[in-house]
């Protein structure tokens, strides 16, 4: 995406009036959103996030810039440095033996994973090998060189772990009408699979075959949707995790983490389950999902950062639960952000769609 050069500073009085009027209206809308987020999150845990992060220095050093409504410039390089810093993000939580259990159950095929990572030009590192065999004692990290690895292993964790979000949640509920339709049509049944002609098709069967997070899982290993007891949560941990799962979104679709119909959604679910099992509060879970997604969707979050910066709000100070909410991180929310940036001359008109791929 090409960012538009800074517009000429000279403005007529009429244009200045319109410009500041738009800024005022948008600022009021943002303030309303922030107030709603504050009210919503005030009931959440107020503990300070334990994320360890070396924040990128915020300054303008390049000629490739985007324009804010106030006439200031935002460096393209700095926008990306905000969302995908070279130092990465390190959480104060560990992998433990969770991924090893997936390997032992065949849910992750190490040979297949190695091939996938080699093809993605992110070959398996020594640390990642230790994560797979359960001997890694360091903390969970997100950076520009491990995006494929963490996405795949978290995907495996989220879709295969025995949790009611998988076994009884939206992904199953959405499959029920399709299962009923198949059962009512013997011809369709036969076309789908001759082996199920005389069987009653269940919602679980549909869910395990027709979503990107399930139907596309084959190259990773053996799908065992919701059947593996990798992470066991207490009722309190489940409740905290579930609240985050139902209020966090991804730019590739309009479904929350609680509806993990794609690999990214399943990965985010696995991440917050893992953190919840180690006592993470909601602030920490929202932040971790945000940092994970920033490396998965850097362009989208650079634009979201540009939006907040154009309103005079430092993106790094915006509440993670706000960023991860529907208004910004969903497909529709991000599309609105993208359109706003284009309409106000902050971004050049894009070619193609403004969303992100939801495929496996």
C-alpha positions as CSV (number, residue, x, y, z in Angstrom):
1,X,0.0,0.0,0.0
2,X,1.4,3.3,-1.0
3,X,1.0,6.2,1.5
4,X,0.1,9.6,0.1
5,X,2.5,12.4,0.2
6,X,1.9,15.2,2.7
7,X,-0.6,17.7,1.2
8,X,0.3,21.3,0.7
9,X,0.1,23.3,3.9
10,X,-1.6,26.2,2.3
11,X,-5.4,25.9,2.8
12,X,-8.2,28.3,2.2
13,X,-10.2,29.4,5.2
14,X,-13.2,27.4,4.0
15,X,-11.1,24.2,3.7
16,X,-9.7,24.8,7.2
17,X,-13.2,25.2,8.6
18,X,-14.3,22.0,7.0
19,X,-11.1,20.2,8.1
20,X,-11.4,21.1,11.7
21,X,-15.1,20.5,11.7
22,X,-14.4,16.9,10.6
23,X,-11.7,16.5,13.1
24,X,-14.0,17.7,15.9
25,X,-16.8,15.3,14.9
26,X,-14.4,12.4,14.6
27,X,-12.7,13.3,17.9
28,X,-16.1,13.3,19.7
29,X,-16.9,9.9,18.2
30,X,-13.6,8.5,19.4
31,X,-14.1,10.0,22.8
32,X,-17.4,8.2,23.0
33,X,-15.8,4.9,22.0
34,X,-13.1,5.3,24.6
35,X,-15.6,6.2,27.3
36,X,-17.6,3.1,26.4
37,X,-14.5,1.0,26.5
38,X,-13.5,2.5,29.9
39,X,-17.0,1.8,31.3
40,X,-16.9,-1.8,29.8
41,X,-13.4,-2.5,31.1
42,X,-13.8,-0.9,34.5
43,X,-15.4,-4.2,35.7
44,X,-12.5,-6.2,34.5
45,X,-9.4,-7.0,36.5
46,X,-7.4,-3.8,37.1
47,X,-4.0,-5.5,37.5
48,X,-1.2,-4.1,35.5
49,X,-0.2,-6.1,32.5
50,X,2.9,-8.2,32.9
51,X,4.0,-7.9,29.3
52,X,7.7,-7.2,28.9
53,X,8.2,-5.0,25.8
54,X,10.9,-2.6,24.6
55,X,8.8,0.0,22.9
56,X,10.0,1.6,19.7
57,X,11.1,5.2,19.9
58,X,8.4,7.4,18.4
59,X,9.9,9.9,16.0
60,X,9.8,10.9,12.4
61,X,12.8,10.0,10.3
62,X,11.8,9.1,6.8
63,X,10.3,10.9,3.8
64,X,7.6,8.3,3.4
65,X,4.8,9.8,5.5
66,X,1.1,9.9,6.0
67,X,-0.8,13.0,6.8
68,X,-2.9,13.7,10.0
69,X,-5.9,16.0,10.1
70,X,-3.8,18.4,12.2
71,X,-1.3,18.7,9.4
72,X,1.4,16.7,11.2
73,X,3.1,13.8,9.5
74,X,3.4,10.2,10.6
75,X,6.4,8.2,9.4
76,X,5.5,5.0,7.6
77,X,8.5,3.3,9.1
78,X,7.4,4.4,12.6
79,X,3.9,3.1,12.0
80,X,5.2,-0.3,11.3
81,X,7.7,0.0,14.1
82,X,4.8,0.7,16.5
83,X,3.0,-2.5,15.6
84,X,6.0,-4.8,14.7
85,X,9.0,-3.6,16.6
86,X,12.3,-5.4,15.7
87,X,12.7,-6.3,19.4
88,X,9.5,-8.2,19.3
89,X,7.2,-8.7,22.2
90,X,8.0,-11.1,25.1
91,X,5.2,-12.2,27.4
92,X,5.7,-13.2,31.0
93,X,4.1,-16.5,30.3
94,X,5.5,-19.8,29.1
95,X,4.8,-22.6,26.6
96,X,5.2,-25.3,29.2
97,X,4.4,-28.7,27.8
98,X,1.3,-27.7,25.9
99,X,2.8,-28.0,22.4
100,X,4.6,-31.3,23.3
101,X,1.2,-32.8,24.1
102,X,0.0,-31.8,20.6
103,X,3.0,-33.5,19.0
104,X,2.6,-36.6,21.1
105,X,-1.1,-36.8,20.1
106,X,-0.3,-36.4,16.4
107,X,-2.1,-33.1,16.2
108,X,1.1,-31.5,15.1
109,X,3.3,-33.5,12.7
110,X,6.8,-32.2,13.2
111,X,8.0,-33.3,9.7
112,X,5.1,-31.6,8.0
113,X,5.6,-28.5,10.2
114,X,9.3,-28.4,9.2
115,X,8.4,-28.5,5.5
116,X,5.8,-25.7,5.9
117,X,8.3,-23.5,7.8
118,X,11.0,-24.1,5.2
119,X,8.6,-23.1,2.4
120,X,7.8,-20.0,4.4
121,X,11.4,-19.1,4.7
122,X,11.2,-19.3,8.5
123,X,13.0,-22.6,9.2
124,X,12.6,-24.3,12.6
125,X,15.0,-22.8,15.1
126,X,16.6,-24.5,18.1
127,X,14.2,-22.7,20.5
128,X,11.2,-23.8,18.5
129,X,12.4,-27.4,18.5
130,X,12.6,-27.1,22.3
131,X,9.1,-25.8,22.4
132,X,7.9,-28.8,20.4
133,X,9.6,-31.3,22.7
134,X,8.6,-29.4,25.9
135,X,12.1,-28.5,27.1
136,X,11.9,-24.8,26.3
137,X,12.0,-22.8,29.6
138,X,11.9,-19.3,28.1
139,X,8.9,-17.0,27.7
140,X,6.4,-16.8,24.8
141,X,7.7,-14.4,22.1
142,X,6.3,-12.8,19.0
143,X,8.6,-11.3,16.4
144,X,8.9,-11.0,12.6
145,X,10.9,-14.3,12.3
146,X,8.5,-16.7,14.1
147,X,5.1,-15.6,12.8
148,X,4.4,-18.8,10.9
149,X,5.6,-21.1,13.8
150,X,3.5,-19.4,16.5
151,X,0.5,-19.2,14.3
152,X,0.5,-22.9,13.5
153,X,1.2,-24.3,17.0
154,X,-1.4,-21.9,18.6
155,X,-3.8,-22.9,15.9
156,X,-3.3,-26.6,16.8
157,X,-3.8,-25.7,20.5
158,X,-6.9,-23.7,20.0
159,X,-8.8,-26.1,17.7
160,X,-7.8,-29.3,19.4
161,X,-8.0,-28.5,23.1
162,X,-11.0,-29.7,25.0
163,X,-12.9,-26.5,25.8
164,X,-16.6,-25.7,25.6
165,X,-15.9,-22.9,23.1
166,X,-15.0,-25.7,20.7
167,X,-17.3,-28.5,21.8
168,X,-20.4,-26.5,22.5
169,X,-19.8,-23.0,21.2
170,X,-20.6,-20.9,18.1
171,X,-18.6,-23.1,15.7
172,X,-20.9,-26.0,16.7
173,X,-24.1,-24.0,16.7
174,X,-23.4,-22.6,13.3
175,X,-22.9,-26.1,12.0
176,X,-26.3,-27.4,13.2
177,X,-28.5,-26.1,10.4
178,X,-26.0,-27.5,7.8
179,X,-26.0,-30.9,9.5
180,X,-29.8,-30.9,9.4
181,X,-29.8,-30.0,5.7
182,X,-27.4,-32.8,4.8
183,X,-29.4,-35.3,6.8
184,X,-32.6,-34.3,4.9
185,X,-30.9,-34.8,1.5
186,X,-29.7,-38.3,0.8
187,X,-28.3,-37.3,-2.6
188,X,-26.2,-34.5,-1.0
189,X,-25.1,-37.0,1.7
190,X,-23.8,-39.4,-0.9
191,X,-22.0,-36.6,-2.8
192,X,-20.2,-35.5,0.3
193,X,-19.0,-38.9,1.4
194,X,-20.2,-42.3,0.4
195,X,-19.2,-43.6,3.8
196,X,-21.8,-41.5,5.6
197,X,-24.8,-42.3,3.4
198,X,-26.4,-44.3,6.2
199,X,-25.2,-42.2,9.1
200,X,-26.8,-39.3,10.9
201,X,-24.6,-36.3,10.3
202,X,-23.8,-34.4,13.5
203,X,-22.9,-30.7,14.0
204,X,-19.5,-31.9,15.1
205,X,-18.9,-33.7,11.8
206,X,-19.8,-30.6,9.8
207,X,-17.7,-28.3,12.1
208,X,-14.7,-30.6,11.7
209,X,-14.8,-30.5,7.9
210,X,-16.2,-27.2,6.6
211,X,-14.3,-24.3,8.3
212,X,-10.9,-23.0,7.4
213,X,-9.6,-23.9,10.9
214,X,-10.7,-27.5,10.4
215,X,-11.0,-28.4,6.8
216,X,-7.6,-26.8,6.1
217,X,-5.9,-28.4,9.1
218,X,-4.7,-31.6,7.3
219,X,-1.1,-30.4,6.4
220,X,-0.5,-29.6,10.1
221,X,-1.4,-33.0,11.6
222,X,-4.3,-35.0,12.7
223,X,-7.3,-32.9,13.6
224,X,-8.8,-33.9,16.9
225,X,-11.2,-31.1,17.3
226,X,-11.9,-30.4,21.0
227,X,-10.8,-33.9,22.0
228,X,-7.4,-33.3,23.6
229,X,-7.0,-32.4,27.3
230,X,-4.0,-30.1,26.9
231,X,-5.2,-27.2,29.0
232,X,-7.6,-27.5,31.8
233,X,-9.1,-24.3,33.2
234,X,-10.8,-23.6,36.5
235,X,-14.3,-22.0,36.2
236,X,-12.8,-18.6,37.1
237,X,-10.1,-18.9,34.4
238,X,-12.7,-20.1,31.9
239,X,-14.9,-17.1,32.6
240,X,-12.1,-14.6,32.2
241,X,-10.9,-16.3,29.0
242,X,-14.4,-16.5,27.6
243,X,-15.0,-12.8,28.1
244,X,-11.8,-12.0,26.2
245,X,-12.8,-14.5,23.5
246,X,-16.2,-13.0,22.9
247,X,-14.8,-9.4,22.8
248,X,-11.7,-9.7,20.6
249,X,-11.8,-9.8,16.8
250,X,-9.5,-10.2,13.8
251,X,-9.3,-8.2,10.5
252,X,-10.0,-11.2,8.3
253,X,-13.7,-11.6,9.3
254,X,-16.4,-10.3,11.7
255,X,-16.3,-13.3,14.0
256,X,-14.9,-13.0,17.6
257,X,-12.2,-15.3,18.9
258,X,-15.0,-17.4,20.5
259,X,-16.0,-18.4,16.9
260,X,-12.6,-19.8,15.7
261,X,-13.7,-20.6,12.1
262,X,-10.3,-19.7,10.7
263,X,-6.7,-20.5,11.6
264,X,-6.1,-17.0,13.1
265,X,-9.1,-17.2,15.3
266,X,-8.2,-20.7,16.5
267,X,-4.7,-19.5,17.3
268,X,-5.9,-16.5,19.3
269,X,-8.2,-18.9,21.3
270,X,-5.2,-21.2,22.0
271,X,-3.2,-18.2,23.1
272,X,-5.7,-16.9,25.6
273,X,-6.4,-20.4,27.0
274,X,-2.7,-20.9,27.6
275,X,-2.4,-17.5,29.3
276,X,-5.5,-18.1,31.4
277,X,-4.1,-21.4,32.7
278,X,-1.1,-19.4,34.0
279,X,-3.2,-16.9,35.9
280,X,-3.3,-14.1,33.3
281,X,-5.9,-11.3,33.8
282,X,-8.0,-9.9,30.9
283,X,-5.7,-7.0,30.3
284,X,-2.8,-9.3,29.7
285,X,-4.9,-11.6,27.4
286,X,-6.2,-8.7,25.3
287,X,-2.6,-7.3,25.0
288,X,-1.2,-10.7,24.1
289,X,-3.8,-11.2,21.3
290,X,-3.1,-7.7,20.0
291,X,0.6,-8.3,19.8
292,X,0.1,-11.6,18.2
293,X,-2.2,-10.2,15.5
294,X,0.1,-7.2,14.8
295,X,2.7,-9.6,13.4
296,X,0.0,-11.6,11.6
297,X,-1.7,-8.5,10.1
298,X,1.0,-5.8,10.1
299,X,-0.6,-3.7,7.3
300,X,-4.0,-3.6,9.0
301,X,-2.6,-2.6,12.4
302,X,-0.3,0.0,10.9
303,X,-3.4,1.6,9.4
304,X,-5.2,1.3,12.8
305,X,-2.2,2.9,14.4
306,X,-2.3,5.7,11.8
307,X,-6.0,6.3,12.6
308,X,-5.4,6.8,16.3
309,X,-2.3,8.9,15.6
310,X,-4.3,11.1,13.3
311,X,-6.6,11.8,16.2
312,X,-3.7,12.8,18.4
313,X,-3.8,9.5,20.3
314,X,-0.5,7.6,20.6
315,X,-1.4,4.1,19.5
316,X,0.8,2.5,22.1
317,X,-1.2,4.1,24.8
318,X,-4.6,2.9,23.5
319,X,-6.3,0.3,25.6
320,X,-5.8,-3.2,24.1
321,X,-9.5,-4.1,24.7
322,X,-10.4,-1.1,22.6
323,X,-8.1,-2.0,19.7
324,X,-9.2,-5.6,19.7
325,X,-12.9,-4.7,19.8
326,X,-15.3,-4.9,16.8
327,X,-15.0,-1.2,15.9
328,X,-11.3,-1.6,15.0
329,X,-10.1,-5.2,14.7
330,X,-13.0,-6.9,12.9
331,X,-13.2,-6.9,9.1
332,X,-16.0,-4.3,9.2
333,X,-14.3,-2.2,11.8
334,X,-11.0,-2.2,9.9
335,X,-12.7,-1.4,6.6
336,X,-14.3,1.6,8.2
337,X,-10.8,2.7,9.5
338,X,-9.3,2.2,6.0
339,X,-12.1,4.2,4.3
340,X,-11.7,7.0,6.8
341,X,-8.0,7.2,6.1
342,X,-8.6,7.3,2.4
343,X,-11.4,9.8,2.6
344,X,-9.3,12.2,4.5
345,X,-6.3,11.9,2.3
346,X,-4.3,10.0,4.9
347,X,-3.9,7.0,2.6
348,X,-3.9,6.8,-1.2
349,X,-6.7,4.9,-2.8
350,X,-6.0,1.2,-2.6
351,X,-6.3,-1.4,-5.3
352,X,-8.2,-4.6,-4.4
353,X,-9.9,-5.3,-1.1
354,X,-8.9,-3.7,2.1
355,X,-9.4,-6.8,4.2
356,X,-7.2,-9.7,5.2
357,X,-7.4,-13.3,4.2
358,X,-9.2,-15.7,6.5
359,X,-8.1,-18.8,4.7
360,X,-5.8,-21.5,6.2
